Amino acid sequence: MLRKVLMPVVFVCCGFAATAEQVVIAALGDSLTQGYGLPEQDGFVPQLDRWLQAQGAEVRLINAGVSGDTTAGGAARVDWTLTPDVDAMIVALGGNDLLRGIDPAVSRTNLEAIVQAAEASGVDVLLVGMQVPGNYGAEYKVAFDAIYPDLAAAYGTAYAPSFFTGLTAEGDPDAARRYMQPDGIHPNAEGVTLIVESLGPYVLELVNATQK
């Protein structure tokens, strides 16, 4: 499921023009993607863009994060997110489904619709997982946590286990709190940096796969 046409980018230096293949990636998500509570330059998409540029990747990121969005909202707007210039898409949705206690079967259907829309458009996908806290109950947690790896396996998408891996890598919830905003839900600028360092390699693999 690879995009065949990549956007040519022209750089002019000292009177000479050079071209490079640029991969356009849409980041479809909620407030975590949108950069809630942070100056624009400190949000997830701008920090990820800088990280990728530092790795030498020729990319352009589109911030398609909408604060408060659920998987249903993502499914409703995925078609107009997948404009002809989009080569790949990061899908990071599900947190607001959890907060609302939405049936995991409904969330699965919505996420599957998003992946299917990308597949129909020839757009590569990185599906970013979401894990349910234990207080939701074992049955709910098992059903919800399984959505992301199951869909990634079924559709052959790239898969990152969790948006928050960079904050929880040390396994200490108390240590992770210092990387969060006062609401305890959204990462602060330093937290976003850790998230980007963790998710960045997955996105870089997405870039490389799309360029092949």
Salt bridges, closest charged atoms under 4 A:
ASP69 OD2 - ARG77 NE 2.56
ASP85 OD2 - ARG60 NH2 2.75
ASP87 OD1 - ARG3 NE 3.87
ASP145 OD2 - LYS141 NZ 2.81
ASP150 OD2 - ARG108 NH2 3.10
ASP174 OD1 - ARG177 NH1 2.01
ASP183 OD2 - HIS186 ND1 2.62
